[in-house]
Amino acid sequence: MNIKLKKIGGTFFSTKEMGTGLGLLTSNCIIEKHNGTIQITSEVNTGDEVTVFLPTS
């Protein structure tokens, strides 16, 4: 597994030069409060896929 993929969503982790690393962390917190989950997959030279699962009721 890619080392960056392991750290993604962690506090203050960003691959952007001016990034704060709080965006995905905040999003994940909101999703979890709604009993949802995030699934992240990545394939080298293809791209990343982020799937958000939220309950229907």
C-alpha positions as CSV (number, residue, x, y, z in Angstrom):
1,M,0.0,0.0,0.0
2,N,1.2,3.5,-0.8
3,I,2.5,5.4,2.2
4,K,0.5,8.5,1.3
5,L,-2.7,6.4,1.1
6,K,-2.0,5.2,4.7
7,K,-1.7,8.7,6.0
8,I,-4.6,10.2,4.0
9,G,-7.3,11.8,6.3
10,G,-4.8,12.2,9.1
11,T,-4.4,15.5,10.9
12,F,-2.3,18.0,8.9
13,F,-1.3,15.5,6.1
14,S,-1.4,17.2,2.7
15,T,0.3,16.6,-0.6
16,K,-0.3,20.3,-1.6
17,E,2.3,22.9,-1.0
18,M,-0.1,25.3,0.8
19,G,-2.5,22.6,2.1
20,T,-3.6,22.4,5.7
21,G,-4.5,18.7,5.7
22,L,-7.8,19.3,7.4
23,G,-10.3,19.0,4.5
24,L,-10.6,15.2,4.3
25,L,-10.4,14.9,8.1
26,T,-13.3,17.4,8.5
27,S,-15.3,15.6,5.8
28,N,-14.8,12.2,7.4
29,C,-15.9,13.6,10.8
30,I,-19.1,14.9,9.3
31,I,-19.8,11.6,7.4
32,E,-19.1,9.5,10.5
33,K,-21.6,11.7,12.5
34,H,-24.2,10.6,9.9
35,N,-23.3,7.0,10.3
36,G,-21.5,6.9,7.0
37,T,-18.1,5.8,5.8
38,I,-15.5,6.7,3.2
39,Q,-13.7,4.2,1.0
40,I,-10.5,5.3,-0.8
41,T,-8.8,3.3,-3.5
42,S,-5.8,4.3,-5.6
43,E,-4.1,2.8,-8.6
44,V,-0.7,4.1,-9.8
45,N,-0.8,5.9,-13.2
46,T,-4.6,5.6,-13.2
47,G,-6.0,7.7,-10.4
48,D,-7.8,7.7,-7.1
49,E,-11.4,6.9,-6.3
50,V,-13.2,8.2,-3.2
51,T,-16.6,6.6,-2.4
52,V,-18.9,8.0,0.3
53,F,-21.4,5.6,1.8
54,L,-24.4,7.1,3.7
55,P,-27.4,5.3,5.2
56,T,-30.7,5.9,3.4
57,S,-32.7,6.4,6.5
